[in-house]
């Protein structure tokens, strides 16, 4: 990652902006939402590779900051939501797309399905992803 950041530093104009925008592993909340409100049904389990990726990205940014290449200007965390019409669609998506990063435990799936079935006709399921946004400025060298 430091090599990629080195290339960004090399090609970015002085005082240019680098935006670090990525999800953070944080046992994301699984929820059932409808016009009546929302209910949490549990949390996903972070997989080791996702946690390691977060640590590597954080370490790479600390490294280039210590080299004086970038200055952190602003950092914020915010939620981003993935929605599905049914619990089974959510489960299928996670098994195909997130298998290395997040795991939907069977008990959380069962509770989600139960809450969804007892909610209104407009009920959907969602995962609340924790996002990180950091604005970095290239030092004017």
C-alpha positions as CSV (number, residue, x, y, z in Angstrom):
1,X,0.0,0.0,0.0
2,X,2.8,2.4,0.7
3,X,4.0,1.9,-2.9
4,X,0.6,2.9,-4.2
5,X,0.6,5.9,-1.9
6,X,4.1,6.8,-3.1
7,X,2.7,6.9,-6.7
8,X,-0.2,9.1,-5.6
9,X,2.2,11.4,-3.8
10,X,4.4,11.6,-6.9
11,X,1.6,12.5,-9.3
12,X,-0.5,14.7,-7.0
13,X,0.1,18.4,-7.3
14,X,1.4,20.3,-4.2
15,X,-1.5,20.9,-1.7
16,X,-3.6,18.4,-3.7
17,X,-6.2,16.3,-1.9
18,X,-6.2,12.5,-1.3
19,X,-9.5,11.1,-0.1
20,X,-9.3,7.9,1.9
21,X,-12.9,6.5,1.8
22,X,-13.5,2.9,3.0
23,X,-15.6,0.6,5.1
24,X,-14.3,-0.2,8.6
25,X,-14.7,-3.7,10.0
26,X,-16.9,-3.2,13.1
27,X,-19.3,-6.1,13.4
28,X,-21.9,-4.3,11.3
29,X,-25.4,-4.2,12.6
30,X,-28.1,-6.2,10.8
31,X,-31.5,-4.5,10.9
32,X,-35.1,-4.9,9.7
33,X,-36.6,-1.6,8.6
34,X,-40.2,-0.7,7.6
35,X,-42.4,2.4,7.6
36,X,-43.0,1.6,11.3
37,X,-39.3,2.0,12.1
38,X,-36.3,-0.3,12.5
39,X,-35.1,-3.1,14.8
40,X,-31.7,-4.5,15.2
41,X,-31.5,-8.3,14.8
42,X,-27.8,-8.8,15.5
43,X,-24.3,-8.1,14.3
44,X,-22.1,-9.6,11.6
45,X,-18.9,-11.3,12.6
46,X,-15.7,-9.7,11.2
47,X,-13.4,-12.1,9.4
48,X,-9.6,-12.0,10.0
49,X,-8.8,-10.8,6.5
50,X,-11.0,-7.8,6.8
51,X,-9.6,-6.8,10.1
52,X,-6.0,-7.3,8.7
53,X,-6.9,-5.1,5.7
54,X,-8.1,-2.3,8.0
55,X,-4.9,-2.5,10.1
56,X,-2.7,-2.5,6.9
57,X,-4.5,0.5,5.5
58,X,-4.2,2.4,8.8
59,X,-0.5,1.5,9.1
60,X,0.2,2.6,5.5
61,X,-1.4,6.0,6.1
62,X,0.6,6.4,9.4
63,X,3.8,5.6,7.5
64,X,3.3,8.1,4.7
65,X,2.2,10.7,7.2
66,X,5.4,10.1,9.2
67,X,7.4,10.6,6.0
68,X,5.8,14.0,5.7
69,X,4.0,13.3,2.4
70,X,0.5,14.0,3.6
71,X,-1.2,16.0,6.4
72,X,-4.6,14.8,7.7
73,X,-7.1,17.6,7.3
74,X,-10.4,16.0,8.3
75,X,-11.6,12.6,9.5
76,X,-15.2,11.4,10.0
77,X,-17.1,8.2,10.3
78,X,-20.6,7.8,9.0
79,X,-23.1,4.9,8.3
80,X,-23.7,3.5,4.8
81,X,-26.6,1.1,4.3
82,X,-27.0,-1.9,2.1
83,X,-30.6,-2.9,1.6
84,X,-32.3,-6.1,0.4
85,X,-36.0,-7.0,0.0
86,X,-35.7,-10.3,1.9
87,X,-33.3,-12.0,4.4
88,X,-32.5,-14.7,1.9
89,X,-31.4,-12.1,-0.7
90,X,-29.1,-10.6,2.0
91,X,-27.7,-14.0,2.9
92,X,-27.0,-14.9,-0.7
93,X,-25.3,-11.5,-1.3
94,X,-23.1,-11.9,1.7
95,X,-22.1,-15.4,0.9
96,X,-21.0,-14.3,-2.7
97,X,-19.6,-10.9,-2.1
98,X,-18.5,-10.6,1.6
99,X,-17.4,-14.2,2.3
100,X,-13.9,-13.2,3.2
101,X,-14.8,-10.1,5.2
102,X,-18.0,-10.5,7.1
103,X,-20.0,-13.6,8.3
104,X,-23.7,-13.8,8.9
105,X,-24.1,-16.2,11.8
106,X,-27.1,-18.5,11.6
107,X,-28.7,-17.2,14.8
108,X,-28.6,-13.6,13.4
109,X,-30.1,-14.8,10.1
110,X,-32.9,-16.6,11.9
111,X,-33.7,-13.6,14.1
112,X,-33.6,-11.3,11.0
113,X,-36.0,-13.6,9.1
114,X,-38.3,-13.8,12.1
115,X,-38.4,-10.0,12.5
116,X,-38.9,-9.5,8.8
117,X,-41.8,-12.0,8.6
118,X,-43.6,-10.2,11.5
119,X,-43.0,-6.7,10.1
120,X,-45.2,-4.9,7.6
121,X,-45.5,-5.6,3.9
122,X,-42.9,-2.9,3.2
123,X,-40.2,-4.5,5.5
124,X,-36.7,-4.8,4.1
125,X,-33.4,-5.9,5.7
126,X,-30.3,-3.8,5.8
127,X,-26.7,-3.8,7.1
128,X,-25.4,-0.6,8.7
129,X,-21.8,-0.4,7.4
130,X,-19.3,1.9,9.3
131,X,-17.5,4.1,6.8
132,X,-14.4,6.1,7.2
133,X,-13.7,9.3,5.3
134,X,-10.3,11.0,5.7
135,X,-9.1,14.0,3.8
136,X,-5.4,14.2,3.3
137,X,-3.5,17.1,1.8
138,X,-0.2,16.6,0.0
139,X,2.5,18.7,1.6
140,X,3.5,21.5,-0.6
141,X,6.9,20.2,-1.5
